[in-house]
Amino acid sequence: ASFFFVIGLARPQIGARLKETNRKGAEIMIALDVSNSMLAEDYSPNRLERAKLAISRLVDKLHGDRIGLIVFAGQSFVQLPITTDYVSAKIFLNSINTESVPVQGTAIGEAINTAMRSFSAQSEKSRAIIIITDGENHEDDPVAAATQAAEMGVRVFTIGVGSPEGKPIPMDGELLKDKEGNIVVTRLDETVLQDVARAGKGVYVRAGNSEFGLNPILDDIRRME
């Protein structure tokens, strides 16, 4: 009797209970260029892997923010819908490679439009898109897409990956060549990325080896309403 009396005082409970909580944070859609030019070795080991490492470190710094991943080349796809599940974000991030998008190119404008459709219905403020790309061979109108995003209250940030002098592209143990047999050199196109950031009321950052550029952008996003 004493035993069950003690158990009763402990008030054991079973089942589930629904609880509402208020979260404060931004919604961040990261659009990552996965075209072949991202295999250039301006960074160690290459542009794409360096960008993935920087995104992974950014995820570690998020608290209450929601993040989504978009991969793009000639087309764009949602790799990870907007979420606070940071563990899943890292899992999806690790699976990204240059074969994630079958069509080559750099459709930055389409990536912005895909990101705009990917925000949650609840978010109205503190929404941001971060484009990570070398900006080369863009084939649509990213400035118009960024302008439209800004008009809807979404800021567009850009990070330029690469070097203006350019690097060749390793492919299957060799260097990528054009139809005439010349080695293809991929160069960072900062002009278009600066124009996109300006139109999207964001900022442009050139990625460095030590500071990739996501940290100052995150600080800027934190200052949003």
Sequence and secondary structure as in RCSB ss.txt:
>XXXX:A:sequence
ASFFFVIGLARPQIGARLKETNRKGAEIMIALDVSNSMLAEDYSPNRLERAKLAISRLVDKLHGDRIGLIVFAGQ
SFVQLPITTDYVSAKIFLNSINTESVPVQGTAIGEAINTAMRSFSAQSEKSRAIIIITDGENHEDDPVAAATQAA
EMGVRVFTIGVGSPEGKPIPMDGELLKDKEGNIVVTRLDETVLQDVARAGKGVYVRAGNSEFGLNPILDDIRRME
>XXXX:A:secstr
 HHHHHHHHH    S           EEEEEEE SGGGG  SSSS HHHHHHHHHHHHHHT SS EEEEEEESSS
EEEEEEEES HHHHHHHHHT  TTSSSS SB HHHHHHHHHTTS TT  SSEEEEEEE  TTB S HHHHHHHHH
HTTEEEEEEE S TT EE EETTEE B TTS B EE   HHHHHHHHHHTT  EEE  SS  SHHHHHHHHHT  
